[in-house]
């Protein structure tokens, strides 16, 4: 009889843990979809800006794959600053001090059109 109770407890714990893990997975995927829809429906905004800083963050380790995230800080005409995550190609083309038009959707970087110096 005690073996049946122990088996029932083990199965109950397994089911509970499975339900919790599936619930967390559904919550994370759902929040990603909601955020994507919110950002995708945002208007494309064009603003005059200047590149004032660049940085990159490398994660990973010796025996694992690495990933690099690129960030650029823009100073807008009103003096406010905005740091955006950008792709590696755009990161390589920008230089601190560049002036131009920043195109973004919410906090998504779309492109930066550099003004050519005269």
Secondary structure, 3 states (H helix, E strand, C coil): CHHHHHHHHHHHHHHHHHHHHHHHHHHHHHHHHHHHHHHHCCCEEEEEEEEEEEEEEEECCCCCCCEEEEEEEEEECCCCEEEEEECHHHHHHCCCCCEEEEEEECCEEEEEEECCCC
